[in-house]
């Protein structure tokens, strides 16, 4: 599913990507929504999903760094630091 919110007044929800193949050659389906309440709900969902994705990315980054930090702490006594 694809969703686009435009100018906070209209939204598009559909199956197509914005690639030439989907726009020109494939049969795809989509809806243009003008109901302000539904558009707000789509926008809110997008923001929540984006925040969750960013939080997950940040967690993975911290997790990746942790073993390096742990190794550094283990080696400190051996290196005399």
LINPEHU-V593130 format. One record per helix or strand of 3 or more residues. SS is the DSSP state (2 for helix, 1 for strand). FROM is the first residue (numbers start at 1). LEN is the number of residues. If there is no record, write none. Layout:
BEGIN
SS|FROM|LEN ; SS|FROM|LEN
END
This chain:
BEGIN
1|2|5 ; 1|10|5 ; 2|20|5 ; 1|30|4 ; 2|36|44
END
